[in-house]
């Protein structure tokens, strides 16, 4: 089962590699392009929002400039100012204060208006507390009691002038008349009421006033504008935030507590490197977790900074990445499901083969695999091959078991026949010496040959000997047989030196020699002759046993040459064939030649082996 799952896992891993690698590469490339596109789109939208806010801010400031110019050129105002050269009376002061109140009501963001008359006195209206008398923050001029957050003023169209607004009043004669000036941001805190701080800046304009007997005098009007009005004016995309700064000092911010701090103090650490991107007149750089874009406002001399939080931007990128991950997951799961579906018949077949192999391992060779619907041709061929292999193995095991059974029977018979070899050897030795004592030398020789025959046959039965040793032993065997035959058998050996030293199993030639004597030479008229030859040819040991005996009929020769034919009255030949198969397999052979009344020749073909003591 482990290998079964291993096949599935390998296929799925291969699918993952073949699908995920292109998907990952495509995702990385596409994500880079998406990020670049979204970044450029974000910058473009921020620039558009910044330009729009810059125009709105300029329009707002222009509104104050128009209001100042209208006041400075109003004949009624100028007339009141002329009469106040010697000091303004209560009635004129009330008229001016009413005009200031009306201007504040009509103009959003005006916190108050104050005018310095040529005689140096101030006339003001405080819209915050709706009073023209005893204002807590406006009584001594626009910045009289406030804390200045920047010490510079800006002049429209003329850059910056190094002048403190507190020094601006005595030097009003040096200012260009009827030109708008924008003062720094200031904050006033009411220490008694603990109200929220009041952040504001001033827009001012100097104008000339005729005075009796002295020619012209200088006057100055200042509008105090709420800083929140600037934040309301600027608008961009989404959750964009706007800051106004001058010379590194924040003049306006969504969080008023940041006003007056330097940009360096207010900057948050960036997740990214502080790389700067320039888009023409725009200056863009990372700012905390925000994208920033800045532009200079020509009307005020201030710098407008737009901050866009990147949380939504990053969330959109995460959604894009999640979408691609889901797509990749769907592709992989679909592919895995397809593999499971396609490989199911294959795995069922493999599982069946594995189960069959397991049964064979447990010794059950009767198992046969069955074919099923959907099985591929390759698996059918494997199934057929497995069944054929198991069938052949079963037959081979049956033959081996039968051979082992027969061998055990032979060993039992041999054991029964052996009784006690030493007892036989000692008895034969005693008989031999008694025959010698009685001068029965022929008997002594026969007993000696019999003892040698028994020793050779019993010791290491079925072991390896040489052809020369086998023939020497056969000569002793023939001497004993010829006593039964009643005539002396001439035995000739024609064996090459190389063949005489070649190895072979014991007792393979004895049944052939015995058949020659019993069936061929028995009752032979004339001299019985037995010829044994041996040679090595074509890598095989060829041994022949021939006689000049009665011979055989052609039909019997054909029968004996048929290795699949079995006859009960040919035990010796059957024994030789079985031993050849057991010892050498299909490499050994046994063949017969004979002519009735003339001769019989048996040829034994064996693979060349090393002789006794060399293996």
Secondary structure, DSSP 8 states (H G I E B T S, - for coil): -HHHHHHHHHHHHHHHHHHHHHHHHHHHHHHHHHHHHHHHHHHHHHHHHHHHHHHHHHHHHHHHHHHHHHHHT-HHHHHHHHHGGG---HHHHHHHHHHHHHHHHHSTTEEEEEEE-TTS-EEEEETTTTBSSS-TTTTTSTTSSSEES-S-EEETTS-EE---HHHHTTTGGGS-BT-EEEEEEEEE--TTT----EEEEEEEEEEEEEETTTEEEEEEEEEEEEHHHHHHH---STT-EEEEEETTEEEE-SSGGGTTSBHHHH----SS---EEEETTEEEEEETTEEEEEEE-TTT--EEEEEEESHHHHHHHHHHHHHHHHHHHHHHHHHHHHHHHHHHHHHHHHHHHHHHHHHHHTT-TT------TT--HHHHHHHHHHHHHHHHHHHHHHHHHHHHHHHHHHHHHHHHHHS-HHHHHHHHHHHHHHHHHTT-HHHHHHHHHHHHHHHHHHTTTT-EEEHHHHHHHHHHHHHHHHHHHTS--EEEEEE-HHHHT-EEETTTTHHHHHHIIIIIITT-SS--EEEEEEEEETTEEEEEEEESS----HHHHHHHH-TT---TT-HHHHHHHHHHHHHHGGG-EEEEEEETTTEEEEEEEEE-B--TT--
